[in-house]
């Protein structure tokens, strides 16, 4: 969601001094590609950031199998979006996972 992404961007900026480069709407891809939520400069390197929430509704209980499926899906999407982005180049992406503690 927009709130998860905005909070993620703020956390990376405050903790690590990252600077926003492009938002999801500014990043361009080959047609049909998976997408990255935003791009930042982090320690002088361009980095893509994908954000997800690891929560099962309505109980919030996340089982290991659920976590595996979510991570597999998101890590695969990161690889695809990194290959298909047209107007940005990054060597790394961060998967920012929000989890209820």
Long-range contacts (C-beta under 8 A, 24 or more apart in sequence): 1-53, 4-51, 4-52, 4-53, 4-98, 5-37, 5-38, 5-51, 7-98, 8-37, 8-38, 8-49, 8-51, 8-96, 8-98, 9-38, 9-40, 9-49, 11-96, 12-40, 12-42, 12-49, 12-94, 12-96, 13-40, 16-42, 16-43, 17-42, 17-43, 18-42, 18-47, 21-46, 21-88, 22-87, 22-88, 26-87, 27-85, 27-87, 27-88, 28-85, 28-86, 28-87, 29-81, 29-84, 29-85, 29-86, 30-84, 30-86, 33-80, 33-81, 33-83, 33-84, 33-85, 34-76, 34-77, 34-78, 34-80, 34-81, 34-84, 35-77, 35-81, 36-78, 36-81, 36-82, 36-85, 36-93, 39-88, 39-90, 42-94, 45-90, 45-91, 45-92, 46-88, 46-89, 46-90, 46-91, 47-90, 47-92, 47-93, 47-94, 48-78, 48-81, 48-82, 48-85, 48-88, 48-90, 48-92, 48-93, 48-94, 49-93, 49-94, 49-96, 50-74, 50-77, 50-78, 50-81, 50-93, 50-94, 50-95, 50-96, 51-96, 51-97, 51-98, 52-95, 52-96, 52-97, 52-98, 53-97, 53-98, 53-99, 54-97, 54-98, 54-99, 55-98, 55-99, 55-100, 60-100, 62-99, 62-100, 71-95, 71-97
